Every structure is written in structure tokens, then in C-alpha cells.
Amino acid sequence: MEQNQTAATLWRMWVDTKRRIVSFHEEEGCELLEFRSHELFLNCVDQYAGRQFRYQ
């Protein structure tokens, strides 16, 4: 049962490329990105940080 719960887990972030903002909660004007892999989620976080996006 734990494996099924893990498989259903989604990691989400909202991104606004014009204002260069990444948010971990729903934000108006931002595009929702969803990840089923925690590794891919963290990789994306690192990429936006490297591009000097602000986090809120």
C-alpha cells in the first residue's frame, strides 16, 4: 500500500517566466508544473535557481 501512495504523490510548482518567479503554492499568472518524480522536481528547482529566478 505504501508503494501506491508514493506513486500517487505529486510535487508542484508554479512558474512565471516573465516575472522570473517560482512559487510552491498556487499563484495567479503562473504556470503549474507537476512532477511524479522527486528527483525531477529537485532538478527543475535547481535549474530555475541557476537562472536566478526568485522563490516565494
Residue, then its C-alpha position, 0 to 999 in steps of 0.5 A: m500500500e505504501q508503494n501506491q501512495t508514493a506513486a500517487t504523490l505529486w510535487r508542484m510548482w508554479v512558474d512565471t517566466k516573465r516575472r522570473i518567479v517560482s512559487f510552491h503554492e498556487e499563484e495567479g499568472c503562473e504556470l503549474l508544473e507537476f512532477r511524479s518524480h522527486e528527483l525531477f522536481l529537485n532538478c527543475v528547482d535547481q535549474y530555475a535557481g541557476r537562472q536566478f529566478r526568485y522563490q516565494 
